[in-house]
């Protein structure tokens, strides 16, 4: 899955930056410090925008390319913010064959965002994911911890209306 630049401007707070600087100071000089600093940074900010990656790189004295490489290699890291309601549509084989792309297209049309994007109000984010293990319910989407299966494109509007 290609990770994209956020469609929302970065809005870090001074408190978040202070917390990140404390994390960096705690780990600076440790062998293998990059991963734990990135994990804690993501807990602080909710994702790892380029501004945060640059702070990590500067603080740990490593190239920003190294931070970005780790952020894009490991699926645990997000480069875009997540919404209050995290919508995930399975694109595993069973779901894809049964029309998952049409589900994503309808959500995108309805919310005005694509995969790996967040609505301007921060309410919804959309991601396409690999198999979630519910192949018998294909195609499947989740909204936070709620699972919706055996979907058709026309189901999307009613599901989204529950969260509007």
N, CA, C and O atoms as a DFTB+ gen file, in Angstrom:
656 C
 N C O
     1  1       0.852      -1.168       0.000
     2  2       0.000       0.000       0.000
     3  2       0.897       1.230       0.000
     4  3       1.782       1.360       0.846
     5  1       0.672       2.114      -0.931
     6  2       1.477       3.325      -1.037
     7  2       1.030       4.317       0.030
     8  3      -0.159       4.603       0.174
     9  1       1.995       4.832       0.767
    10  2       1.671       5.825       1.787
    11  2       1.780       7.188       1.148
    12  3       2.676       7.429       0.339
    13  1       0.874       8.085       1.503
    14  2       0.789       9.372       0.844
    15  2       1.004      10.507       1.818
    16  3       0.937      10.347       3.037
    17  1       1.263      11.652       1.234
    18  2       1.363      12.874       2.022
    19  2      -0.052      13.225       2.482
    20  3      -1.020      13.028       1.747
    21  1      -0.160      13.734       3.677
    22  2      -1.454      14.092       4.242
    23  2      -2.100      15.217       3.451
    24  3      -1.424      16.115       2.950
    25  1      -3.419      15.149       3.349
    26  2      -4.173      16.225       2.715
    27  2      -4.537      17.309       3.731
    28  3      -5.187      18.293       3.374
    29  1      -4.128      17.143       4.988
    30  2      -4.392      18.123       6.039
    31  2      -3.082      18.756       6.485
    32  3      -2.052      18.083       6.518
    33  1      -3.105      20.039       6.829
    34  2      -1.875      20.660       7.337
    35  2      -1.512      20.102       8.707
    36  3      -2.384      19.722       9.488
    37  1      -0.222      20.059       8.986
    38  2       0.275      19.579      10.279
    39  2      -0.100      20.589      11.355
    40  3       0.092      21.792      11.182
    41  1      -0.637      20.090      12.473
    42  2      -1.052      20.966      13.572
    43  2      -0.526      20.435      14.894
    44  3      -1.297      20.080      15.785
    45  1       0.790      20.383      15.012
    46  2       1.374      19.937      16.276
    47  2       1.288      21.037      17.318
    48  3       1.313      22.224      16.991
    49  1       1.186      20.633      18.571
    50  2       1.115      21.607      19.668
    51  2       2.475      21.714      20.345
    52  3       3.299      20.809      20.218
    53  1       2.720      22.808      21.062
    54  2       3.967      22.916      21.831
    55  2       4.106      21.780      22.859
    56  3       5.217      21.321      23.124
    57  1       2.999      21.332      23.429
    58  2       3.030      20.226      24.394
    59  2       3.483      18.924      23.731
    60  3       4.254      18.157      24.308
    61  1       2.992      18.685      22.509
    62  2       3.409      17.487      21.784
    63  2       4.906      17.558      21.457
    64  3       5.631      16.575      21.612
    65  1       5.356      18.728      21.006
    66  2       6.775      18.872      20.668
    67  2       7.648      18.667      21.906
    68  3       8.699      18.030      21.829
    69  1       7.218      19.200      23.027
    70  2       7.971      19.025      24.288
    71  2       8.038      17.542      24.648
    72  3       9.095      17.045      25.035
    73  1       6.923      16.841      24.524
    74  2       6.888      15.404      24.827
    75  2       7.827      14.636      23.895
    76  3       8.532      13.727      24.331
    77  1       7.834      15.006      22.610
    78  2       8.717      14.335      21.656
    79  2      10.182      14.597      22.003
    80  3      11.001      13.679      21.962
    81  1      10.515      15.831      22.342
    82  2      11.903      16.160      22.699
    83  2      12.351      15.375      23.934
    84  3      13.515      14.986      24.032
    85  1      11.439      15.144      24.870
    86  2      11.754      14.331      26.051
    87  2      12.016      12.879      25.663
    88  3      12.924      12.242      26.196
    89  1      11.222      12.364      24.740
    90  2      11.411      10.996      24.252
    91  2      12.764      10.875      23.562
    92  3      13.516       9.932      23.809
    93  1      13.066      11.836      22.695
    94  2      14.348      11.809      21.981
    95  2      15.507      11.869      22.975
    96  3      16.467      11.108      22.852
    97  1      15.424      12.760      23.953
    98  2      16.489      12.895      24.954
    99  2      16.664      11.591      25.744
   100  3      17.786      11.203      26.068
   101  1      15.553      10.923      26.048
   102  2      15.591       9.672      26.813
   103  2      16.337       8.573      26.043
   104  3      17.048       7.766      26.641
   105  1      16.170       8.549      24.716
   106  2      16.740       7.472      23.898
   107  2      18.038       7.849      23.178
   108  3      18.718       6.975      22.641
   109  1      18.385       9.127      23.162
   110  2      19.553       9.574      22.405
   111  2      20.805       8.825      22.863
   112  3      21.068       8.685      24.057
   113  1      21.561       8.354      21.885
   114  2      22.789       7.627      22.185
   115  2      22.595       6.132      22.364
   116  3      23.573       5.385      22.394
   117  1      21.355       5.681      22.483
   118  2      21.083       4.241      22.604
   119  2      21.191       3.593      21.229
   120  3      20.796       4.181      20.222
   121  1      21.716       2.405      21.197
   122  2      21.729       1.631      19.956
   123  2      20.287       1.213      19.648
   124  3      19.580       0.729      20.532
   125  1      19.858       1.397      18.418
   126  2      18.496       1.022      18.039
   127  2      17.431       1.965      18.552
   128  3      16.281       1.561      18.726
   129  1      17.790       3.217      18.797
   130  2      16.846       4.188      19.362
   131  2      15.748       4.604      18.388
   132  3      14.668       5.012      18.816
   133  1      16.006       4.508      17.095
   134  2      15.067       5.053      16.108
   135  2      13.658       4.463      16.229
   136  3      12.681       5.209      16.283
   137  1      13.546       3.150      16.270
   138  2      12.215       2.520      16.328
   139  2      11.429       2.932      17.570
   140  3      10.281       3.356      17.438
   141  1      11.999       2.825      18.770
   142  2      11.199       3.232      19.931
   143  2      10.829       4.713      19.910
   144  3       9.739       5.080      20.347
   145  1      11.718       5.565      19.410
   146  2      11.387       6.993      19.325
   147  2      10.240       7.194      18.340
   148  3       9.318       7.962      18.613
   149  1      10.290       6.517      17.208
   150  2       9.210       6.653      16.225
   151  2       7.888       6.127      16.781
   152  3       6.837       6.729      16.560
   153  1       7.939       5.017      17.496
   154  2       6.720       4.462      18.079
   155  2       6.116       5.427      19.102
   156  3       4.906       5.650      19.117
   157  1       6.958       5.987      19.942
   158  2       6.457       6.936      20.943
   159  2       5.980       8.224      20.283
   160  3       5.001       8.826      20.724
   161  1       6.671       8.646      19.226
   162  2       6.247       9.850      18.500
   163  2       4.862       9.640      17.901
   164  3       4.027      10.544      17.927
   165  1       4.621       8.456      17.364
   166  2       3.306       8.179      16.790
   167  2       2.238       8.154      17.876
   168  3       1.102       8.557      17.626
   169  1       2.572       7.693      19.064
   170  2       1.617       7.741      20.170
   171  2       1.293       9.192      20.529
   172  3       0.149       9.515      20.852
   173  1       2.287      10.053      20.472
   174  2       2.102      11.467      20.816
   175  2       1.251      12.182      19.765
   176  3       0.315      12.904      20.108
   177  1       1.573      11.982      18.493
   178  2       0.925      12.730      17.410
   179  2      -0.201      11.963      16.716
   180  3      -1.037      12.576      16.052
   181  1      -0.239      10.644      16.856
   182  2      -1.243       9.842      16.167
   183  2      -0.800       9.379      14.792
   184  3      -1.416       8.492      14.201
   185  1       0.271       9.980      14.280
   186  2       0.852       9.612      12.992
   187  2       2.215      10.285      12.898
   188  3       2.617      11.010      13.807
   189  1       2.933      10.043      11.790
   190  2       4.286      10.580      11.645
   191  2       4.396      11.479      10.406
   192  3       4.934      11.060       9.381
   193  1       3.897      12.686      10.498
   194  2       4.041      13.601       9.364
   195  2       5.517      13.957       9.167
   196  3       6.334      13.733      10.060
   197  1       5.851      14.502       8.016
   198  2       7.238      14.825       7.704
   199  2       7.842      15.762       8.749
   200  3       9.031      15.657       9.053
   201  1       7.054      16.661       9.294
   202  2       7.567      17.590      10.313
   203  2       8.078      16.833      11.547
   204  3       9.106      17.192      12.122
   205  1       7.361      15.798      11.941
   206  2       7.767      14.986      13.089
   207  2       8.988      14.139      12.719
   208  3       9.904      13.980      13.525
   209  1       8.996      13.599      11.508
   210  2      10.154      12.828      11.051
   211  2      11.415      13.690      11.062
   212  3      12.494      13.222      11.424
   213  1      11.269      14.948      10.664
   214  2      12.420      15.856      10.658
   215  2      12.906      16.132      12.081
   216  3      14.113      16.187      12.320
   217  1      11.991      16.304      13.018
   218  2      12.383      16.521      14.415
   219  2      13.127      15.304      14.963
   220  3      14.122      15.446      15.673
   221  1      12.639      14.110      14.629
   222  2      13.283      12.874      15.075
   223  2      14.680      12.783      14.477
   224  3      15.647      12.504      15.186
   225  1      14.787      13.019      13.171
   226  2      16.081      12.942      12.491
   227  2      17.076      13.921      13.106
   228  3      18.218      13.560      13.393
   229  1      16.643      15.140      13.301
   230  2      17.525      16.155      13.876
   231  2      17.935      15.763      15.292
   232  3      19.112      15.842      15.645
   233  1      16.968      15.341      16.099
   234  2      17.239      15.003      17.492
   235  2      18.143      13.793      17.663
   236  3      18.967      13.753      18.578
   237  1      17.992      12.800      16.780
   238  2      18.819      11.592      16.872
   239  2      20.063      11.663      15.988
   240  3      20.889      10.751      15.974
   241  1      20.175      12.776      15.247
   242  2      21.315      12.977      14.350
   243  2      21.438      11.855      13.324
   244  3      22.508      11.281      13.122
   245  1      20.304      11.561      12.682
   246  2      20.268      10.596      11.580
   247  2      19.630      11.289      10.382
   248  3      18.883      12.251      10.558
   249  1      19.907      10.823       9.180
   250  2      19.280      11.444       8.009
   251  2      17.757      11.261       8.036
   252  3      17.256      10.217       8.455
   253  1      17.042      12.272       7.593
   254  2      15.581      12.174       7.543
   255  2      15.168      11.037       6.611
   256  3      14.112      10.433       6.799
   257  1      15.988      10.745       5.616
   258  2      15.692       9.637       4.689
   259  2      15.630       8.302       5.431
   260  3      14.841       7.424       5.079
   261  1      16.461       8.157       6.453
   262  2      16.438       6.923       7.248
   263  2      15.127       6.823       8.031
   264  3      14.511       5.759       8.091
   265  1      14.712       7.928       8.624
   266  2      13.448       7.945       9.374
   267  2      12.293       7.623       8.424
   268  3      11.435       6.797       8.733
   269  1      12.284       8.282       7.270
   270  2      11.225       8.055       6.283
   271  2      11.241       6.602       5.794
   272  3      10.188       5.988       5.620
   273  1      12.428       6.065       5.576
   274  2      12.542       4.673       5.128
   275  2      11.931       3.702       6.121
   276  3      11.240       2.761       5.730
   277  1      12.182       3.925       7.402
   278  2      11.599       3.068       8.441
   279  2      10.082       3.271       8.491
   280  3       9.321       2.310       8.608
   281  1       9.654       4.534       8.400
   282  2       8.215       4.841       8.472
   283  2       7.432       4.207       7.330
   284  3       6.285       3.798       7.512
   285  1       8.044       4.125       6.159
   286  2       7.330       3.555       5.013
   287  2       7.499       2.046       4.906
   288  3       6.714       1.383       4.229
   289  1       8.514       1.496       5.565
   290  2       8.740       0.058       5.508
   291  2       7.799      -0.699       6.441
   292  3       7.247      -1.732       6.062
   293  1       7.614      -0.195       7.651
   294  2       6.811      -0.906       8.645
   295  2       5.369      -0.411       8.623
   296  3       5.109       0.790       8.694
   297  1       4.436      -1.360       8.523
   298  2       3.018      -1.006       8.421
   299  2       2.458      -0.401       9.702
   300  3       1.379       0.191       9.673
   301  1       3.157      -0.534      10.821
   302  2       2.665       0.040      12.079
   303  2       2.688       1.565      12.067
   304  3       2.014       2.205      12.874
   305  1       3.466       2.148      11.151
   306  2       3.587       3.599      11.108
   307  2       2.651       4.196      10.067
   308  3       2.500       3.659       8.970
   309  1       2.024       5.314      10.426
   310  2       1.112       6.016       9.519
   311  2       1.698       7.389       9.203
   312  3       2.172       8.094      10.094
   313  1       1.659       7.755       7.936
   314  2       2.154       9.068       7.517
   315  2       1.022      10.079       7.389
   316  3       1.262      11.264       7.159
   317  1      -0.193       9.614       7.536
   318  2      -1.347      10.504       7.435
   319  2      -2.185      10.384       8.700
   320  3      -2.189       9.336       9.345
   321  1      -2.894      11.450       9.058
   322  2      -3.705      11.394      10.281
   323  2      -4.873      10.434      10.130
   324  3      -5.356      10.184       9.026
   325  1      -5.314       9.908      11.249
   326  2      -6.485       9.036      11.276
   327  2      -7.662       9.829      11.826
   328  3      -7.508      10.648      12.731
   329  1      -8.826       9.577      11.270
   330  2     -10.022      10.279      11.705
   331  2     -10.606       9.684      12.973
   332  3     -10.171       8.636      13.450
   333  1     -11.592      10.370      13.499
   334  2     -12.331       9.859      14.655
   335  2     -12.936       8.501      14.300
   336  3     -12.978       7.588      15.125
   337  1     -13.403       8.387      13.055
   338  2     -13.926       7.120      12.539
   339  2     -12.973       6.627      11.461
   340  3     -12.852       7.226      10.392
   341  1     -12.296       5.519      11.765
   342  2     -11.316       4.937      10.850
   343  2     -12.018       3.880      10.011
   344  3     -12.401       2.820      10.507
   345  1     -12.178       4.190       8.740
   346  2     -12.830       3.262       7.815
   347  2     -11.744       2.477       7.102
   348  3     -10.806       3.050       6.548
   349  1     -11.882       1.170       7.123
   350  2     -10.924       0.300       6.452
   351  2     -11.709      -0.659       5.564
   352  3     -12.633      -1.333       6.020
   353  1     -11.330      -0.708       4.296
   354  2     -11.989      -1.611       3.350
   355  2     -10.981      -2.677       2.936
   356  3      -9.879      -2.368       2.485
   357  1     -11.375      -3.928       3.096
   358  2     -10.502      -5.044       2.759
   359  2     -10.375      -5.170       1.240
   360  3     -11.371      -5.173       0.515
   361  1      -9.130      -5.272       0.778
   362  2      -8.874      -5.508      -0.638
   363  2      -8.197      -6.855      -0.847
   364  3      -7.529      -7.074      -1.857
   365  1      -8.374      -7.761       0.121
   366  2      -7.890      -9.130      -0.071
   367  2      -8.603      -9.741      -1.264
   368  3      -9.580      -9.178      -1.757
   369  1      -8.135     -10.865      -1.724
   370  2      -8.659     -11.464      -2.957
   371  2     -10.171     -11.652      -2.948
   372  3     -10.851     -11.227      -3.882
   373  1     -10.708     -12.285      -1.900
   374  2     -12.156     -12.546      -1.858
   375  2     -12.950     -11.247      -1.904
   376  3     -13.925     -11.137      -2.647
   377  1     -12.536     -10.272      -1.116
   378  2     -13.251      -8.996      -1.078
   379  2     -13.125      -8.249      -2.404
   380  3     -14.092      -7.671      -2.900
   381  1     -11.923      -8.272      -2.967
   382  2     -11.699      -7.558      -4.228
   383  2     -12.577      -8.144      -5.335
   384  3     -13.221      -7.416      -6.090
   385  1     -12.587      -9.476      -5.413
   386  2     -13.368     -10.154      -6.457
   387  2     -14.858      -9.876      -6.303
   388  3     -15.592      -9.841      -7.291
   389  1     -15.306      -9.678      -5.062
   390  2     -16.734      -9.452      -4.812
   391  2     -17.118      -7.973      -4.774
   392  3     -18.224      -7.632      -4.355
   393  1     -16.207      -7.090      -5.211
   394  2     -16.603      -5.697      -5.405
   395  2     -16.117      -4.681      -4.402
   396  3     -16.716      -3.612      -4.280
   397  1     -15.047      -4.974      -3.676
   398  2     -14.549      -4.035      -2.663
   399  2     -14.129      -2.693      -3.268
   400  3     -14.277      -1.655      -2.623
   401  1     -13.612      -2.702      -4.493
   402  2     -13.186      -1.435      -5.092
   403  2     -14.373      -0.482      -5.261
   404  3     -14.223       0.728      -5.088
   405  1     -15.531      -1.011      -5.592
   406  2     -16.730      -0.169      -5.716
   407  2     -17.121       0.425      -4.362
   408  3     -17.644       1.538      -4.298
   409  1     -16.866      -0.314      -3.287
   410  2     -17.144       0.182      -1.938
   411  2     -16.216       1.367      -1.640
   412  3     -16.664       2.411      -1.166
   413  1     -14.932       1.195      -1.921
   414  2     -13.964       2.283      -1.712
   415  2     -14.340       3.496      -2.560
   416  3     -14.323       4.628      -2.076
   417  1     -14.676       3.259      -3.811
   418  2     -15.035       4.366      -4.705
   419  2     -16.242       5.138      -4.172
   420  3     -16.266       6.367      -4.242
   421  1     -17.239       4.433      -3.644
   422  2     -18.432       5.091      -3.109
   423  2     -18.095       5.894      -1.849
   424  3     -18.572       7.017      -1.688
   425  1     -17.293       5.338      -0.975
   426  2     -16.877       6.059       0.230
   427  2     -16.103       7.311      -0.172
   428  3     -16.340       8.390       0.371
   429  1     -15.192       7.171      -1.107
   430  2     -14.394       8.306      -1.590
   431  2     -15.287       9.403      -2.152
   432  3     -15.090      10.587      -1.879
   433  1     -16.266       8.991      -2.938
   434  2     -17.204       9.951      -3.538
   435  2     -18.023      10.655      -2.445
   436  3     -18.223      11.869      -2.493
   437  1     -18.484       9.892      -1.480
   438  2     -19.340      10.427      -0.423
   439  2     -18.573      11.370       0.525
   440  3     -19.094      12.412       0.922
   441  1     -17.335      10.994       0.881
   442  2     -16.574      11.766       1.860
   443  2     -15.576      12.744       1.241
   444  3     -15.044      13.615       1.929
   445  1     -15.327      12.598      -0.051
   446  2     -14.386      13.502      -0.717
   447  2     -12.930      13.225      -0.370
   448  3     -12.091      14.122      -0.445
   449  1     -12.627      11.989       0.009
   450  2     -11.247      11.598       0.318
   451  2     -10.925      10.288      -0.380
   452  3     -11.819       9.518      -0.730
   453  1      -9.644      10.048      -0.577
   454  2      -9.193       8.779      -1.111
   455  2      -8.555       7.951      -0.012
   456  3      -8.479       8.386       1.138
   457  1      -8.096       6.756      -0.365
   458  2      -7.387       5.939       0.622
   459  2      -6.182       6.691       1.197
   460  3      -5.500       7.428       0.485
   461  1      -5.935       6.494       2.482
   462  2      -4.845       7.150       3.229
   463  2      -5.065       8.645       3.376
   464  3      -4.104       9.400       3.524
   465  1      -6.310       9.080       3.338
   466  2      -6.636      10.486       3.561
   467  2      -7.641      10.599       4.698
   468  3      -8.279       9.627       5.100
   469  1      -7.756      11.824       5.197
   470  2      -8.651      12.133       6.304
   471  2      -9.496      13.334       5.894
   472  3      -8.998      14.249       5.237
   473  1     -10.765      13.337       6.276
   474  2     -11.615      14.487       5.956
   475  2     -11.083      15.723       6.678
   476  3     -10.440      15.609       7.722
   477  1     -11.351      16.892       6.125
   478  2     -10.824      18.149       6.666
   479  2     -11.246      18.374       8.115
   480  3     -10.523      19.013       8.879
   481  1     -12.416      17.852       8.498
   482  2     -12.876      18.031       9.878
   483  2     -12.303      16.976      10.840
   484  3     -12.582      17.004      12.038
   485  1     -11.495      16.042      10.296
   486  2     -10.887      15.009      11.131
   487  2     -11.838      13.919      11.568
   488  3     -11.498      13.107      12.428
   489  1     -13.036      13.888      10.985
   490  2     -14.040      12.923      11.423
   491  2     -13.820      11.526      10.824
   492  3     -13.985      10.523      11.519
   493  1     -13.451      11.456       9.543
   494  2     -13.298      10.167       8.866
   495  2     -11.926      10.049       8.222
   496  3     -11.391      11.020       7.687
   497  1     -11.368       8.854       8.281
   498  2     -10.201       8.529       7.463
   499  2     -10.515       7.217       6.759
   500  3     -11.316       6.410       7.232
   501  1      -9.866       7.026       5.622
   502  2     -10.134       5.854       4.790
   503  2      -8.827       5.152       4.479
   504  3      -7.834       5.790       4.127
   505  1      -8.835       3.837       4.610
   506  2      -7.682       3.057       4.179
   507  2      -8.152       1.791       3.498
   508  3      -9.214       1.250       3.807
   509  1      -7.339       1.335       2.568
   510  2      -7.543       0.045       1.936
   511  2      -6.560      -0.890       2.617
   512  3      -5.382      -0.558       2.748
   513  1      -7.023      -2.048       3.050
   514  2      -6.132      -2.958       3.768
   515  2      -6.111      -4.318       3.082
   516  3      -6.906      -4.597       2.184
   517  1      -5.202      -5.136       3.518
   518  2      -5.123      -6.509       3.026
   519  2      -6.126      -7.362       3.788
   520  3      -6.867      -6.845       4.624
   521  1      -6.158      -8.623       3.520
   522  2      -7.134      -9.545       4.098
   523  2      -7.267      -9.377       5.611
   524  3      -6.275      -9.378       6.340
   525  1      -8.501      -9.235       6.064
   526  2      -8.744      -9.121       7.504
   527  2      -9.286     -10.429       8.093
   528  3      -9.623     -10.487       9.275
   529  1      -9.366     -11.477       7.264
   530  2      -9.758     -12.790       7.768
   531  2     -11.248     -13.014       7.866
   532  3     -11.693     -13.899       8.597
   533  1     -12.028     -12.228       7.144
   534  2     -13.486     -12.402       7.162
   535  2     -13.968     -12.688       5.737
   536  3     -14.952     -12.111       5.275
   537  1     -13.266     -13.576       5.059
   538  2     -13.521     -13.839       3.637
   539  2     -14.948     -14.305       3.367
   540  3     -15.496     -14.036       2.298
   541  1     -15.547     -14.996       4.321
   542  2     -16.926     -15.461       4.157
   543  2     -17.930     -14.325       4.141
   544  3     -19.077     -14.521       3.741
   545  1     -17.515     -13.134       4.570
   546  2     -18.388     -11.957       4.594
   547  2     -18.055     -10.974       3.470
   548  3     -18.555      -9.850       3.461
   549  1     -17.227     -11.388       2.542
   550  2     -16.737     -10.483       1.493
   551  2     -17.860      -9.864       0.675
   552  3     -18.865     -10.513       0.384
   553  1     -17.674      -8.586       0.305
   554  2     -16.621      -7.664       0.711
   555  2     -16.913      -7.063       2.092
   556  3     -18.066      -6.901       2.493
   557  1     -15.829      -6.739       2.802
   558  2     -15.916      -6.312       4.192
   559  2     -15.284      -4.937       4.378
   560  3     -14.273      -4.604       3.760
   561  1     -15.916      -4.146       5.256
   562  2     -15.302      -2.898       5.703
   563  2     -15.497      -2.802       7.200
   564  3     -16.424      -3.384       7.763
   565  1     -14.603      -2.052       7.838
   566  2     -14.759      -1.788       9.258
   567  2     -14.807      -0.282       9.467
   568  3     -14.206       0.486       8.716
   569  1     -15.524       0.119      10.492
   570  2     -15.507       1.495      10.968
   571  2     -15.135       1.361      12.439
   572  3     -15.932       0.904      13.259
   573  1     -13.908       1.769      12.758
   574  2     -13.314       1.493      14.060
   575  2     -13.424      -0.007      14.326
   576  3     -12.807      -0.786      13.598
   577  1     -14.172      -0.445      15.322
   578  2     -14.245      -1.875      15.620
   579  2     -15.515      -2.542      15.094
   580  3     -15.726      -3.732      15.328
   581  1     -16.353      -1.802      14.396
   582  2     -17.584      -2.372      13.819
   583  2     -17.269      -2.994      12.460
   584  3     -16.615      -2.367      11.626
   585  1     -17.730      -4.217      12.237
   586  2     -17.483      -4.926      10.982
   587  2     -18.777      -4.969      10.173
   588  3     -19.844      -5.301      10.690
   589  1     -18.655      -4.629       8.905
   590  2     -19.795      -4.675       7.978
   591  2     -19.410      -5.595       6.827
   592  3     -18.386      -5.395       6.174
   593  1     -20.249      -6.614       6.583
   594  2     -19.922      -7.588       5.550
   595  2     -21.024      -7.771       4.534
   596  3     -22.133      -7.253       4.668
   597  1     -20.668      -8.540       3.500
   598  2     -21.567      -8.821       2.374
   599  2     -22.129      -7.514       1.813
   600  3     -23.327      -7.383       1.559
   601  1     -21.230      -6.561       1.630
   602  2     -21.620      -5.222       1.219
   603  2     -21.867      -5.113      -0.276
   604  3     -21.274      -5.824      -1.087
   605  1     -22.756      -4.205      -0.605
   606  2     -22.916      -3.743      -1.980
   607  2     -22.763      -2.223      -1.906
   608  3     -22.929      -1.622      -0.845
   609  1     -22.454      -1.635      -3.009
   610  2     -22.174      -0.197      -3.058
   611  2     -23.267       0.633      -2.392
   612  3     -22.969       1.621      -1.721
   613  1     -24.523       0.243      -2.569
   614  2     -25.634       1.020      -2.014
   615  2     -25.706       0.966      -0.481
   616  3     -26.428       1.763       0.119
   617  1     -24.982       0.053       0.163
   618  2     -24.962      -0.018       1.632
   619  2     -24.155       1.119       2.257
   620  3     -24.382       1.486       3.410
   621  1     -23.224       1.666       1.503
   622  2     -22.279       2.647       2.038
   623  2     -22.972       3.862       2.640
   624  3     -22.620       4.284       3.742
   625  1     -23.942       4.427       1.949
   626  2     -24.597       5.638       2.431
   627  2     -25.244       5.441       3.811
   628  3     -25.114       6.296       4.688
   629  1     -25.935       4.321       3.997
   630  2     -26.588       4.045       5.272
   631  2     -25.565       3.823       6.392
   632  3     -25.771       4.265       7.522
   633  1     -24.461       3.136       6.070
   634  2     -23.433       2.903       7.086
   635  2     -22.809       4.216       7.506
   636  3     -22.659       4.474       8.701
   637  1     -22.438       5.058       6.541
   638  2     -21.818       6.338       6.866
   639  2     -22.779       7.256       7.630
   640  3     -22.355       8.028       8.490
   641  1     -24.065       7.166       7.313
   642  2     -25.064       8.015       7.991
   643  2     -25.084       7.763       9.494
   644  3     -25.399       8.671      10.264
   645  1     -24.752       6.538       9.930
   646  2     -24.717       6.215      11.366
   647  2     -23.673       7.043      12.110
   648  3     -23.793       7.272      13.314
   649  1     -22.647       7.491      11.383
   650  2     -21.514       8.186      12.015
   651  2     -21.480       9.668      11.732
   652  3     -20.609      10.377      12.236
   653  1     -22.417      10.150      10.931
   654  2     -22.427      11.573      10.566
   655  2     -23.027      12.416      11.677
   656  3     -23.117      13.636      11.545
